[in-house]
Amino acid sequence: MKYNFTVYQQKVDDHVFWIAKSTDLKGCVGQGDTCAEAIQELELNEIEWLKTAEEYNIPIPPICVKPESSYSGKYPLRMTPFMHEQLDYLAKEQHVSLNHLINEAISFYLGAKAQTRQKTNILSFTTANRPKSKNWGSASSRNTHPTGQYNRAYN
């Protein structure tokens, strides 16, 4: 695959399934009972989307490759001396480092925020970090069209 995409689970009635959606190609999606099936279907649909776009002279967006992250994982944090003391006390009480405690607090906060989103289990993939294997499973449909007519889940 050439274009970036997101993958998430969706529930309709009592059926839970996976959706892989191109972030660059309007209406290009894939779905399946597993994440792998949804990605494989998206991969096939991307090829068809590009063929159809060429055939009907629909503009094809440039391929966007995410650059390597420039984040080191270090962030200088300023806080009040009182907060520093309280956090240090809590870290010692839990027998963890202050750095570990702050990381856990941030992770907990972000996790709580993620639970309030309408869509859960979102995974973002780029051409740089997607799994290399082509063995995604079997595709269930291939009716994606660049104009936005696509896939049975959205009709």
C-alpha positions as CSV (number, residue, x, y, z in Angstrom):
1,M,0.0,0.0,0.0
2,K,1.1,3.5,-0.8
3,Y,-1.2,5.7,1.3
4,N,-1.6,6.2,5.1
5,F,-4.7,4.7,6.8
6,T,-6.4,4.2,10.1
7,V,-7.9,1.0,11.5
8,Y,-10.6,0.8,14.1
9,Q,-13.4,-1.5,15.4
10,Q,-17.0,-0.7,14.9
11,K,-20.2,-2.2,16.3
12,V,-23.5,-2.3,14.3
13,D,-26.3,-4.0,16.2
14,D,-24.5,-7.0,17.7
15,H,-21.9,-7.4,15.0
16,V,-18.3,-6.1,15.7
17,F,-16.0,-5.7,12.8
18,W,-12.9,-3.9,11.7
19,I,-12.6,-1.0,9.3
20,A,-9.4,0.1,7.6
21,K,-9.9,3.6,6.1
22,S,-7.5,5.5,3.8
23,T,-6.7,9.0,5.2
24,D,-5.7,10.2,1.8
25,L,-8.1,8.5,-0.7
26,K,-11.7,9.7,-0.2
27,G,-14.0,6.8,0.2
28,C,-11.4,4.1,0.1
29,V,-12.0,1.6,2.9
30,G,-11.9,-2.0,3.7
31,Q,-13.6,-4.1,6.3
32,G,-13.4,-7.5,7.8
33,D,-14.0,-9.7,10.8
34,T,-10.3,-9.2,11.8
35,C,-7.9,-6.3,11.6
36,A,-5.9,-8.2,9.0
37,E,-8.9,-8.8,6.8
38,A,-9.8,-5.1,6.8
39,I,-6.3,-4.1,5.9
40,Q,-6.0,-6.7,3.1
41,E,-9.3,-5.5,1.6
42,L,-8.2,-1.8,1.9
43,E,-5.0,-2.8,0.1
44,L,-7.0,-4.2,-2.8
45,N,-9.4,-1.3,-2.8
46,E,-6.6,1.2,-3.0
47,I,-5.4,-0.4,-6.2
48,E,-8.9,-0.2,-7.7
49,W,-9.3,3.3,-6.4
50,L,-6.2,4.4,-8.2
51,K,-7.1,2.6,-11.5
52,T,-10.6,4.2,-11.4
53,A,-9.1,7.7,-10.7
54,E,-6.8,7.4,-13.7
55,E,-9.7,6.2,-15.9
56,Y,-12.0,9.1,-14.9
57,N,-9.3,11.7,-14.6
58,I,-9.9,12.2,-10.9
59,P,-6.9,13.9,-9.2
60,I,-4.7,11.5,-7.3
61,P,-3.3,12.9,-4.1
62,P,0.5,12.8,-3.6
63,I,1.9,10.0,-1.4
64,C,2.6,11.4,2.0
65,V,5.3,9.6,4.0
66,K,5.5,10.4,7.6
67,P,9.1,11.5,8.5
68,E,11.0,9.8,11.2
69,S,10.0,11.1,14.6
70,S,12.2,13.8,16.0
71,Y,10.9,13.3,19.6
72,S,13.6,12.0,22.0
73,G,11.1,10.9,24.7
74,K,12.6,13.6,27.1
75,Y,10.5,16.6,28.1
76,P,11.7,19.1,30.8
77,L,8.7,19.6,33.1
78,R,8.3,22.5,35.5
79,M,6.1,22.3,38.5
80,T,5.7,24.0,41.9
81,P,7.9,22.8,44.7
82,F,4.8,21.6,46.6
83,M,3.7,19.4,43.7
84,H,7.2,18.1,43.3
85,E,7.3,17.1,46.9
86,Q,3.8,15.5,46.8
87,L,4.7,13.5,43.7
88,D,8.0,12.4,45.2
89,Y,6.2,11.2,48.3
90,L,3.7,9.3,46.3
91,A,6.4,7.7,44.2
92,K,8.3,6.5,47.2
93,E,5.1,5.2,48.8
94,Q,4.4,3.1,45.6
95,H,8.1,2.1,45.3
96,V,8.5,3.5,41.8
97,S,10.6,6.3,40.4
98,L,9.2,9.8,40.1
99,N,9.6,9.5,36.3
100,H,7.6,6.3,36.3
101,L,4.9,7.8,38.4
102,I,4.5,10.8,36.1
103,N,4.5,8.5,33.0
104,E,1.8,6.4,34.5
105,A,-0.3,9.5,35.4
106,I,0.0,10.8,31.8
107,S,-0.9,7.4,30.4
108,F,-3.9,7.1,32.7
109,Y,-5.1,10.6,31.7
110,L,-4.7,9.8,27.9
111,G,-6.4,6.5,28.4
112,A,-9.4,8.1,30.1
113,K,-9.6,10.7,27.3
114,A,-9.5,7.9,24.7
115,Q,-12.4,6.1,26.3
116,T,-14.6,9.2,25.8
117,R,-14.1,9.0,22.0
118,Q,-16.9,7.7,19.9
119,K,-14.6,5.3,18.0
120,T,-12.3,3.0,20.0
121,N,-9.4,0.8,19.2
122,I,-8.0,3.2,16.6
123,L,-4.6,2.3,15.1
124,S,-2.9,4.6,12.8
125,F,-0.6,3.3,10.1
126,T,1.7,4.9,7.7
127,T,3.6,3.4,4.8
128,A,6.6,3.6,7.0
129,N,5.3,1.7,10.1
130,R,2.7,-0.7,8.7
131,P,3.3,-4.4,9.0
132,K,5.4,-5.8,6.2
133,S,3.5,-9.1,5.7
134,K,1.1,-9.3,2.8
135,N,-0.7,-12.3,4.4
136,W,-3.6,-10.3,5.9
137,G,-6.4,-12.9,5.5
138,S,-9.2,-13.0,3.0
139,A,-11.1,-9.9,1.6
140,S,-14.9,-9.8,1.9
141,S,-15.7,-7.2,-0.8
142,R,-14.0,-4.9,-3.3
143,N,-16.5,-2.3,-4.4
144,T,-14.6,0.9,-3.5
145,H,-14.9,3.9,-5.9
146,P,-12.9,7.2,-5.7
147,T,-16.1,9.3,-5.8
148,G,-17.2,8.1,-2.4
149,Q,-19.3,5.1,-3.4
150,Y,-17.9,2.3,-1.4
151,N,-18.1,-0.7,0.7
152,R,-21.3,-2.3,2.0
153,A,-20.8,-0.9,5.5
154,Y,-21.3,2.6,4.3
155,N,-24.0,2.2,1.6
